[in-house]
Amino acid sequence: MDLQKHAQRQDAPPRVIELRASDADRDRIADILRDALAEGRLTADEHAERVEGVLTAKTVGELEVFIQDLPAAHGRTPASAYVPAGPRPAPGAIPAEADANVVAVFSAATRRGRWHAGRRLHAYAIFGSVEIDLSEAIFEYQQVVIKAVSVFGEVQIRVPENVSLRGTGGGVLGNFEVDTLDSAESDAPVVYVDGWAVLGKVEARPKRGKLVADILDRVHHKVDRALRRHLDR
């Protein structure tokens, strides 16, 4: 036996599908299966059978089998290829004034659908609920800051699963929960959620199956439209 070749084989990193599955990996697959059930792509029996398999799967490859026939499984990059998001914007890089405010006082307020996400958004829930859904939003900037304050209320933030997500804040007899998310695309938008939950809740997490297109494509498209308007004058 060639000992040198044997050593090289031992040192070779395992393929992604051979990696041991984590609880986060199982949660991700379970979310996709749940959405597929809600969309009617799986029957209740199929969903139950696949979820049972997810709970006993040992590797990433075994997990992927349960979603390989679902749309949400395609067009994604393996988790091992994800890279940490860049540093937070330097002080003053993003204006302190919000591009938009979403306020709910003893009421409910929602921002969802196809809307333009600015550089800064403020959300306040005072004895009310605020929902900020960025899953179909148009990102015109790579860095977006959301200030979320909940006082006896709830602020829910949803982002596409291929952006990066970061959170800084806390709770006073409340919950401040932001799922850390890293995109595989170096130029993907990064959403920073800052805030406090006082006897309330602030929650930010990805919306499974929702993807945002390459931000550079939109920037180029925007420039092309501006150029065409200029030429038409």
Secondary structure by P-SEA (a helix, b strand, c coil): ccaaaaaaaaacccccccccccaaaaaaaaaaaaaaaaaccccaaaaaaaaaaaaacccaaaaaaacccccccccccccccbbbbccccccccccccccbbbbbccbbbbbbcccccccbbbbbbccbbbbbbcccccccccbbbbbbbbccbbbbbbbcccbbbbbbbccccbbbbbcbbbbcccccbbbbbbbcccccbbbbbbccccccccaaaaaaaaaaaaaaaaaac
